[in-house]
Amino acid sequence: MNLNLSIGPLVALIAGILILVMPRMLNYIVAFYLIIVGIIGLFGRNLGL
């Protein structure tokens, strides 16, 4: 089972919902999303994701 394909869209969905609910938090949500996607991209293969 390849979780690498399912984690990215899930994080994007959660970020999109948070932006709709709390538009003032846009900068923090985008920054958090980019950090998570970057960590998954760098270490995803090593973590078995």
C-alpha positions as CSV (number, residue, x, y, z in Angstrom):
1,M,0.0,0.0,0.0
2,N,1.5,3.3,-1.1
3,L,0.6,6.0,1.5
4,N,2.7,8.7,-0.2
5,L,-0.1,9.4,-2.7
6,S,-2.8,9.6,-0.1
7,I,-1.1,11.8,2.5
8,G,-0.5,14.8,0.1
9,P,-4.1,15.2,-1.0
10,L,-5.3,14.7,2.6
11,V,-3.0,17.5,3.9
12,A,-4.2,19.7,1.0
13,L,-7.8,19.0,1.8
14,I,-7.3,19.8,5.5
15,A,-5.4,23.0,4.6
16,G,-8.2,24.1,2.2
17,I,-10.9,23.6,4.8
18,L,-8.9,25.5,7.4
19,I,-8.4,28.4,4.9
20,L,-12.2,28.5,4.3
21,V,-12.9,28.5,8.1
22,M,-10.1,30.8,9.2
23,P,-9.0,33.1,6.3
24,R,-6.8,35.2,8.6
25,M,-4.7,32.1,9.3
26,L,-3.8,31.8,5.6
27,N,-0.1,32.4,6.0
28,Y,0.3,29.9,8.8
29,I,-1.7,27.3,7.0
30,V,0.3,27.6,3.8
31,A,3.6,27.5,5.7
32,F,2.5,24.4,7.6
33,Y,1.3,22.7,4.4
34,L,4.6,23.5,2.6
35,I,6.6,22.2,5.6
36,I,4.6,18.9,5.8
37,V,4.9,18.3,2.0
38,G,8.6,19.0,2.1
39,I,9.2,16.6,5.0
40,I,7.1,13.9,3.2
41,G,9.1,14.6,0.0
42,L,12.5,14.3,1.7
43,F,11.9,11.5,4.2
44,G,8.8,9.7,2.9
45,R,10.8,6.9,1.3
46,N,12.9,6.4,4.4
47,L,9.9,6.4,6.7
48,G,8.1,3.8,4.6
49,L,5.3,6.2,3.6
